[in-house]
Amino acid sequence: MKSWISGLLLAVLVIFLAGCKLEPQNTRNFVEEDKLAVVTTIYPMYDFVKNIAGDQAEVINLVPAGMEPHDFELSTGDMRLLEQAEVFVYNGAGMEHFVDKTLEALDNDRLLTVEAAAGISAETTEEGHKDPHTWLSVANAIVEAEAIKEALIQADPANREYYEERFAAYRDRLEKLDERYRKELSACAGDTIVVAHEAFGYLCREYGLKQEAIEGLTADSEPDSARMREIIDLCRRQDIRVIFFEELVSPKVAEAIADEVGAKTLVLNPIEGLSGGQQEQGLDYIGLMEENLEALKQALQ
């Protein structure tokens, strides 16, 4: 009898677990008590903080490598991590849909929150949507990095000089990158790029380019047949030879258009996050923006 009952209980347990959606939980915790505890949302914010905070902060990024940030949802483990943090850095400008409700739910009186893009005017498309990819203008990246520097000083005033010095060095590198963009893109013959995802409004506005997006601001949206035809006609009229896609999103639509018009596909990275391979290579915001510059030059030559 006992064996029969045990078997029944095991069967019930298996059925129950099969019906549950078990989501992975973030089990990360801050371990270095002598360092400032900083949580960031997306890779650009993480990289800016790391460059400015150096070894004075322990920095944990919420969105893991290889995940499209638009698909990210907070876990209970992420919430526990934020309860431990002293500084929370997010981009803002509509990028992180979960931030407002998250901050309302937190019980962490010491947490200093930083909306890095707060000082940047929104890029608005004709459809009335806001482009949240503010960091793709290097000039904007400098503004965001400075906002992060000021927050770090506020949270940790004893290390003000350290943060100021590291920010100054990083700003110099960003200014050199910005100069390269302006000089090298101004020498290109073309000024129109065809992209899979309408993520490059700030980049185009800053450097005198025009983007034609196959899909909208949502990376996984699907274009209708009329939009596909418009893009194909545009490519033929303007002799567009490169169709850009993104590593973290399926390239199938970009490839279909490229095949139709005899173009090639290249990656233009919105730098929302790193792939696993990029993380292993040690690539960072500046390195990825340099790769983007080379891709743009190929498309516009």
N, C-alpha and C positions, 0 to 999 in steps of 0.2 A: 504493500500500500504506500509506504514511504517513498519507494522508488517511483511509483506512478505519479504521486503528487509533485515530487521534485521535477520530473519530466514536464509536467503540465506548467509549473511555474517558469521553467526555462523557456518553454515555447511562448508563453505570454510575454516574457521579457524580450525575446527576439522580435516578436510582432510589434511591441511598443517602440523599441529602438528603431525598427525599420520605418515606422511612421513619423519619427522625429527628424527634423532637419538639424543636424549637429554642425554648428559653425565653429571654425577654429577661433580660439581666443588668443589675444595678445598676452603673453606671459612675461613680457619684458618689464624690468624694473630698473630704477636708478640705483647704482651700486657705489658710486664715488661720492661720499658724503661731503668731502671738502671742495667739491666743484658745484658751480651753478647748474641746476637741473632745468634743461630746456627741451620742450617738445615742439616740433615743427610739423606742418601738415604735408607739404609736397616738396619734391626734391630741390627746386630753386631756393626755397626758404632755408632748407637744411644746409645747402652749400654756402649761402651767404653767412649764416650763423657760424658755421665751422671756420670760415676764413677770418671772421672778426673775433670770435671768442677764443679760438686756438685751444690751448690746454687748460683754460680756466673754466670751461663748461663741459658737461656731459650732455650730448645732443642726441635725441632719439626722434626719428622721422616716422610719422604714422603710416603713410602709404608705402607698402613694400615695393622693392624693385620688381619690375615686370608687370605691375598692375596699372591699368588706366585709371587716373584719379577720379574721373567722372563716375566710375563704377564703385568707388570705395564707400564702405559703410563702417562706422565705428563699432567695435566690439565692447563687451563689458570690460575686457582687459585694457583696452585703450582708455576707457573712462577711469579705471584705477590708476593708470599711468599719469593721466592729467591731474588726478587728485594729489599726486606726489610732486608735480612740477612746480617750479618757481616762475618760469617764463613760458608763454605759449605764443608762438609766431605763426601767423597764417597770412596768406596773400591778400584775401579779400577781393573786392571788385566782382563778386559773384562766383568766384572759383570754387570755394568749399561750401557746399549746400548745407552741411551739417553743423556749422560753427555756432550759429545763434542759439539753436536749441541745446547744443552741448554746453555752452557757457551758462545758460539758464539752469541746467541740471546739476552743474558742479557745485560742490561744497568745499571750496579751496580759497579761503580769504587772502592768502598770500600771493595768489597767482597774478602775474602781470601779463596782460594780453596785448599783443602787438599786431595791428592790421598794417602790414608793410606797404600796401598800395594805397593807403588812405590819402596820401598827398598827390595822387596822380589822377588827372582828369580821365573820365571814361571814354573809350573809343566806341562809338555807336554806329551800327550798320544801318543801311537804309530800311531794314525790316524793324528797327527799333530795339534790337538786342544789344546787350553789352558784351564786349569781348573781354574776358577776364585774364588773358595771357599778357599781362602788363610787362613782364620781365623780358619779353623778346625785343623790346627796345633797350639797348644797353644804357642809354641815358636814364630810363626808368629803373633799371637794375641798380644804378648808383643811388637813386633816390630811396629805393627800398633798403639797400644796404645801410644807408645812413640812418634810416628810421630804426633799424635793428640795432645799430651801434648805440643810439641814444637809449634804447630800452635796456640793453645790457648794462650800461652805465647806471641807469636808474635802479636796476635790480642789484647791482654789485659795484657801488661807488668806489670801493677801495681799489678796484682795478681799472679806474678810469683811464689812466695814462696808457696802460697796456692795450685797451680796446681802441683808443684814439689812434695809436701808432699802427695797429694792425689794419684798421679801417683805411687809414691814409695810404698804406701800401697796396691794399686791395683796390681802392679807388683808382690809383695810378694804373694798375693793370687793366681795369675796366675802361678807363679813358683811352688807353692805347688801342683796345679792341674797338671802341666806338669810332676812333679815327680811321682804323683800317676799313670798317664797314662803309664809312662815308666816302673815303677815297676810292676804294676798289669798286664799289657798286656804281658810283658816278661815272666811272670809265666804261661801263657796260653799254652795249647798243640798245638792249631791250629794257622794258620797265614793267612787264606784266608776267605774273607767275600764276600757274594753275595748280591749286592745292586741293587735297582731299577734304580738309577740315578747315573751317573758317576761323583759324586760330592766329592769323598773322597780321591782324589789323594794325597793331602797334608797331611791329617791325616795318611794315610797308609805309605807314605814315611817317615814321622817323627817317627812313632812308629813300623816300621818293619813289616807292614802287606801288603797283596795283595788284591786288589779289583777286583771282576768280576762283571761287570755292565750288567744288563739286557738291559738297554736302554742307550742312549748317554748322552752328557752333557746337552741337552735340556730336562727338566723334563717331558714334556708331549709328547716326541717322542715315537713312537711305534716300538717294536722290530719285525723283520720278523720271520717267522717260523723256519728258519735255526738257528737264534740266540737263539730262545727258546729251540731248541733241544740241542744246545751246552751247554746251562746252565743246562738243566736237566741232561745231561750226566755227566757234571762236578760234580754236586751235588751227583750223585750216586757214582762216582768214589772216591770222597773225603769225602763221608759221611757227607755232609753239612746238618745240622739240623735246620738252621735258614735262612730265606730269609728276608732281610730288605726292608722296604718301608718307605715313608715319609708322614707325616701328611697332608701336603698341596697339595698332589698329589694323584690321584686315586690309591688304592692298588690292583686293579683287576689283573694286570699281575703278581705281586709278589704272590698273593694268588693262581693263577692258577698253577704256578710252585711249590709252597709249597704243594698244593694238589696232584700234580703228583708224587712228591718224598717223601711224608710223612713227610715234615718239618713243622715248625711253622713260623709265621711271627711276626716280631718285628719292632718297629720304630727305625730307625737311623736317627737322625735329622741333616740336613745340616745347621740348624740355619740361614736360609735366612730370616726368619720372625717368628713371634709368631702367634699361633692360638688365637682366642678369649679367650678360656679357660686358656691357659698358661698365657695370660696377666692378667686375673683375679686372678690367683694364685700367681702372683708376681714373676714368674720365670725369670731368667736372663741368660746371656751367660754361666757363671760358672755352674749354676744349670743344664742347658740343657746339657752341656758337661759332667757333672757327670752322668746324665741319660744315655748319649751315652756310657760312659765307662761301666756302668753296663750291658747294652745291648750287647756290644762287648764281655764282659767276658762270658755272657751266650752262645753266638754263638761259642766262641773259646775254651771253657773248654773241 
